[in-house]
Amino acid sequence: MLIRRVLPLLLSLLLSGYMAAQQKTVSLQVMVYAEGEQHPFDGQITVTLLDSWGLPEGEASTREGMVEFMTSADLHRLKITGTTIDQYDGDFTIEPSESSHSERVTVFRRRLTSAPQPKGTIPAVRLHIPKNARKEYEKGKSQEGKNWVESRKHYENAVALYPDYDLAYNSLGVATLRTGDKDAAVRAFSKAVSVNGSFAEAYHNLARVLMADKKYPEMEEALKKAVSVEPLDAWGLTFLAFAEFHTGKTDEAIAHARKVHTLPHQGLADAHLILAQALESLHQTEPALQEYKQYLVEAPNGGNARFARQAAARLSAVAAK
């Protein structure tokens, strides 16, 4: 059935993050360029390296257009933010044979006419964090990527000291995933959103774990809440469409995938793949073919590129009859 074709690919990429900690260390250099420019980007930016789950591995700020990380061979994701650029989200793969890897990324300078990004308000639960709980949280952060077991202990101390510490619950979820305790991660992410219902990042993390367990109705519910908080959340909309497709809500999946296409969505070419499959399930061959082709334009070397090429060839043959 069409509804299952992309699942093994997305999940295999997602689940590969569990093994990353056991692989050899690789030196990663990330070079950032503005569209159409030949020299590295010279503005202030922050580069966040994430694993295949979308969980943080490291973060660095620079005005030189270049940062370095130590990581492992696996699928990784990058988030690049700055006041003068549109946010970049993308993925890349470091092969097991590599001892070092250089990744070149192109970002778009923000147009002067772009509306300023709303800062929002500080959630009430973050206004009364006790100093001792905050100190434990900061200790946990300092151990991330170095000693996840120790990091987890500090986050557990933080939430014991302040049971409404949403940030600590979210980070505890990350740490428990890193130490192989997926059930505890679900509990931690769920607690984070229960004490702060506007915590989009925690909804994302919860959805990732639910997707790995193929719990699509629960994943859908989490991401509906995420996009209600941030309606222009391209990641949330993409994977909400994925969840809706897998719960048989094809029309909703099509609508949300198409909304992604109206937003900056670097690194989220999978939205085209999800839309293609939804359209194909409705026997809309030509529109589906165009979406497979668009995926290949945006991610010619993406994790699902082979699948997209095969699907495009298959639909091209159908259309030619």
C-alpha positions as CSV (number, residue, x, y, z in Angstrom):
1,M,0.0,0.0,0.0
2,L,1.1,3.6,-0.7
3,I,0.5,4.6,2.9
4,R,3.5,2.6,4.1
5,R,6.2,3.3,1.5
6,V,8.1,6.1,3.1
7,L,7.8,4.8,6.7
8,P,10.8,2.5,6.7
9,L,13.0,5.2,5.3
10,L,12.0,7.9,7.7
11,L,12.1,5.6,10.7
12,S,15.5,4.0,9.8
13,L,17.0,7.5,9.6
14,L,15.3,8.4,12.9
15,L,16.3,5.3,14.8
16,S,19.9,5.4,13.6
17,G,20.5,8.0,16.3
18,Y,20.3,5.4,19.0
19,M,23.6,3.9,17.7
20,A,25.5,7.1,17.2
21,A,27.0,7.2,20.6
22,Q,28.8,3.8,19.9
23,Q,30.5,5.0,16.8
24,K,33.9,6.6,16.3
25,T,34.4,10.3,16.8
26,V,34.4,12.4,13.6
27,S,35.6,16.0,13.2
28,L,32.8,18.1,11.6
29,Q,33.3,21.5,10.1
30,V,30.2,23.5,9.1
31,M,30.7,26.4,6.6
32,V,27.9,28.9,6.2
33,Y,27.4,31.1,3.1
34,A,24.7,33.5,2.1
35,E,22.8,32.8,-1.1
36,G,24.8,34.1,-4.1
37,E,27.9,35.0,-2.1
38,Q,31.4,33.5,-2.4
39,H,32.8,34.2,1.1
40,P,31.6,32.7,4.4
41,F,28.7,34.6,6.1
42,D,30.0,37.5,8.2
43,G,27.0,38.1,10.4
44,Q,26.2,36.8,13.9
45,I,24.7,33.3,13.7
46,T,24.1,30.3,16.0
47,V,24.6,26.8,14.6
48,T,22.9,24.0,16.5
49,L,23.9,20.4,15.6
50,L,21.2,17.8,16.3
51,D,21.1,14.0,16.0
52,S,18.8,12.1,13.8
53,W,16.1,12.4,16.4
54,G,16.4,16.2,16.3
55,L,18.0,16.2,19.7
56,P,20.8,18.6,20.5
57,E,24.5,17.5,20.2
58,G,26.2,20.9,20.3
59,E,25.8,24.6,19.7
60,A,28.2,27.3,18.6
61,S,27.9,31.0,17.7
62,T,30.1,32.8,15.2
63,R,30.6,35.8,13.0
64,E,33.1,34.0,10.8
65,G,30.7,31.7,9.0
66,M,32.4,28.5,10.3
67,V,32.0,26.3,13.4
68,E,33.4,22.9,14.3
69,F,32.0,20.0,16.3
70,M,33.1,16.6,17.3
71,T,30.4,14.0,16.5
72,S,29.9,10.6,15.0
73,A,29.0,8.9,11.6
74,D,25.3,9.1,11.3
75,L,22.4,11.2,10.0
76,H,22.6,14.7,11.5
77,R,20.5,17.8,11.4
78,L,21.5,21.5,11.5
79,K,19.6,24.5,12.7
80,I,21.1,27.9,11.9
81,T,19.5,31.1,13.3
82,G,20.4,34.8,13.3
83,T,18.7,38.1,13.3
84,T,19.7,38.8,9.7
85,I,18.9,35.4,8.1
86,D,15.9,33.1,7.6
87,Q,16.2,30.1,9.9
88,Y,17.8,27.2,8.2
89,D,16.9,23.6,9.0
90,G,18.6,20.8,7.1
91,D,20.1,17.3,7.3
92,F,23.2,15.6,6.1
93,T,24.9,12.3,6.6
94,I,28.4,11.4,7.8
95,E,29.5,8.1,6.4
96,P,31.2,5.5,8.7
97,S,34.4,5.6,6.5
98,E,34.9,9.3,7.3
99,S,37.2,10.6,10.0
100,S,36.4,14.2,9.2
101,H,33.5,15.9,7.3
102,S,32.9,19.4,5.9
103,E,29.4,20.5,5.3
104,R,28.7,23.7,3.3
105,V,25.3,25.3,4.0
106,T,23.6,28.2,2.1
107,V,21.3,30.5,4.0
108,F,19.1,33.4,2.9
109,R,19.6,36.9,4.1
110,R,16.3,38.2,5.7
111,R,14.6,40.8,3.5
112,L,14.4,44.2,5.0
113,T,10.7,44.2,4.5
114,S,10.3,41.0,6.6
115,A,8.2,41.5,9.7
116,P,10.1,41.3,13.0
117,Q,9.9,37.9,14.7
118,P,7.6,38.1,17.8
119,K,9.4,37.4,21.0
120,G,6.4,36.2,22.9
121,T,6.0,36.1,26.6
122,I,7.9,34.1,29.2
123,P,5.8,31.2,30.4
124,A,4.6,31.6,34.0
125,V,6.3,28.4,35.1
126,R,9.7,29.9,34.3
127,L,9.2,33.0,36.4
128,H,9.6,31.3,39.7
129,I,12.5,28.8,39.2
130,P,14.4,28.3,42.5
131,K,18.1,29.1,42.3
132,N,19.1,25.6,43.4
133,A,16.9,24.0,40.7
134,R,18.3,26.3,38.1
135,K,21.8,25.4,39.2
136,E,21.1,21.7,38.8
137,Y,19.7,22.4,35.3
138,E,22.8,24.3,34.3
139,K,25.0,21.5,35.6
140,G,23.0,19.1,33.4
141,K,23.5,21.3,30.4
142,S,27.2,21.4,31.0
143,Q,27.4,17.6,30.8
144,E,25.3,17.2,27.6
145,G,27.4,15.4,25.0
146,K,30.0,14.6,27.6
147,N,28.3,12.4,30.1
148,W,24.6,11.8,29.5
149,V,24.2,9.7,32.7
150,E,25.5,12.6,34.8
151,S,23.4,15.1,32.8
152,R,20.3,13.0,33.5
153,K,21.0,13.0,37.2
154,H,21.2,16.8,37.4
155,Y,17.9,17.2,35.4
156,E,16.3,14.7,37.8
157,N,17.5,16.8,40.7
158,A,16.2,20.0,39.0
159,V,12.7,18.7,38.6
160,A,12.7,17.2,42.1
161,L,13.5,20.7,43.4
162,Y,11.0,22.4,41.2
163,P,8.2,20.1,39.8
164,D,7.0,22.6,37.3
165,Y,10.4,23.0,35.6
166,D,9.4,22.6,32.0
167,L,12.8,23.2,30.5
168,A,14.4,20.6,32.8
169,Y,11.7,18.0,31.9
170,N,12.4,18.5,28.2
171,S,16.2,18.2,28.7
172,L,15.6,15.2,31.0
173,G,13.7,13.6,28.0
174,V,16.7,14.2,25.8
175,A,19.1,12.7,28.4
176,T,17.0,9.7,29.0
177,L,16.8,9.0,25.3
178,R,20.6,9.3,25.1
179,T,20.9,6.7,27.9
180,G,18.5,4.3,26.2
181,D,15.4,4.8,28.3
182,K,12.7,5.7,25.8
183,D,9.7,5.2,28.2
184,A,11.3,7.6,30.6
185,A,11.8,10.1,27.8
186,V,8.1,9.9,26.9
187,R,7.2,10.6,30.5
188,A,9.6,13.5,30.7
189,F,8.4,15.2,27.4
190,S,4.8,14.6,28.4
191,K,5.4,16.3,31.7
192,A,7.1,19.2,30.0
193,V,4.0,20.0,27.9
194,S,1.7,19.3,30.8
195,V,3.2,22.1,32.9
196,N,3.7,24.4,29.9
197,G,1.1,23.8,27.2
198,S,2.9,26.3,24.8
199,F,6.2,24.5,24.8
200,A,6.5,23.6,21.0
201,E,10.0,22.1,21.3
202,A,8.8,19.6,23.9
203,Y,5.8,18.7,21.6
204,H,8.3,18.1,18.8
205,N,10.5,15.8,20.9
206,L,7.5,13.9,22.2
207,A,6.3,13.5,18.6
208,R,9.6,12.1,17.5
209,V,9.5,9.3,20.0
210,L,5.9,8.6,19.2
211,M,6.7,8.4,15.5
212,A,9.5,5.9,16.2
213,D,6.9,3.7,18.0
214,K,4.4,4.2,15.1
215,K,1.9,5.8,17.5
216,Y,0.5,8.1,14.9
217,P,-2.7,9.2,16.6
218,E,-0.7,10.3,19.6
219,M,1.9,11.9,17.4
220,E,-0.8,13.8,15.5
221,E,-2.3,15.1,18.8
222,A,1.1,16.4,20.0
223,L,1.8,18.2,16.7
224,K,-1.6,19.7,16.5
225,K,-0.8,21.3,19.8
226,A,2.6,22.4,18.6
227,V,1.2,24.2,15.5
228,S,-1.6,25.8,17.5
229,V,1.2,27.4,19.5
230,E,3.3,28.2,16.5
231,P,1.1,28.2,13.3
232,L,4.1,28.8,11.0
233,D,6.1,25.9,12.5
234,A,7.3,24.2,9.3
235,W,8.7,21.2,11.0
236,G,5.5,20.7,13.0
237,L,3.4,21.1,9.9
238,T,5.5,18.6,7.9
239,F,5.3,15.9,10.5
240,L,1.7,16.6,11.4
241,A,1.0,15.9,7.7
242,F,3.0,12.7,8.1
243,A,1.0,11.6,11.1
244,E,-2.3,12.5,9.4
245,F,-1.4,10.5,6.3
246,H,-0.7,7.5,8.5
247,T,-4.0,7.9,10.3
248,G,-6.0,8.0,7.1
249,K,-6.7,11.8,7.2
250,T,-5.5,12.3,3.6
251,D,-7.2,15.7,3.0
252,E,-5.7,17.1,6.2
253,A,-2.3,15.8,5.3
254,I,-2.5,17.4,1.9
255,A,-3.5,20.8,3.4
256,H,-0.8,20.8,6.0
257,A,1.9,19.7,3.5
258,R,0.9,22.4,1.1
259,K,1.1,25.0,3.9
260,V,4.7,24.0,4.4
261,H,5.4,24.9,0.8
262,T,4.3,28.5,1.5
263,L,6.8,28.8,4.3
264,P,10.6,28.8,4.3
265,H,11.3,25.1,4.7
266,Q,15.0,24.4,4.0
267,G,15.8,20.9,5.1
268,L,12.2,19.9,5.1
269,A,11.9,18.5,1.5
270,D,10.1,15.5,3.1
271,A,7.0,17.7,3.0
272,H,7.0,17.2,-0.8
273,L,7.4,13.5,-0.4
274,I,4.5,13.3,2.1
275,L,2.3,15.4,-0.3
276,A,3.3,13.2,-3.2
277,Q,2.2,10.0,-1.5
278,A,-1.0,11.6,-0.3
279,L,-1.9,12.7,-3.8
280,E,-0.8,9.4,-5.3
281,S,-3.1,7.6,-2.9
282,L,-6.0,9.6,-4.4
283,H,-4.8,8.6,-7.9
284,Q,-3.7,12.2,-8.7
285,T,-0.7,11.0,-10.8
286,E,0.5,14.2,-12.4
287,P,0.5,16.3,-9.2
288,A,2.1,13.5,-7.3
289,L,4.8,13.2,-9.9
290,Q,5.6,16.9,-9.6
291,E,6.0,16.6,-5.9
292,Y,8.4,13.7,-6.2
293,K,10.4,15.8,-8.7
294,Q,10.3,18.8,-6.3
295,Y,11.7,16.7,-3.5
296,L,14.6,15.8,-5.7
297,V,15.2,19.4,-6.6
298,E,15.4,20.3,-2.9
299,A,17.2,17.2,-1.7
300,P,19.0,15.4,-4.5
301,N,21.1,13.6,-2.0
302,G,18.5,13.3,0.7
303,G,17.8,10.2,2.7
304,N,14.7,9.5,0.6
305,A,16.2,10.5,-2.8
306,R,16.4,6.9,-4.1
307,F,12.8,6.3,-3.1
308,A,11.7,9.6,-4.8
309,R,13.5,8.7,-8.0
310,Q,11.9,5.3,-8.2
311,A,8.5,6.8,-7.5
312,A,9.0,9.5,-10.1
313,A,10.1,6.9,-12.7
314,R,7.1,4.7,-11.9
315,L,4.6,7.6,-12.2
316,S,6.3,8.9,-15.4
317,A,5.7,5.5,-16.9
318,V,2.1,5.5,-15.8
319,A,1.6,9.0,-17.2
320,A,3.1,8.0,-20.6
321,K,0.6,5.3,-21.2
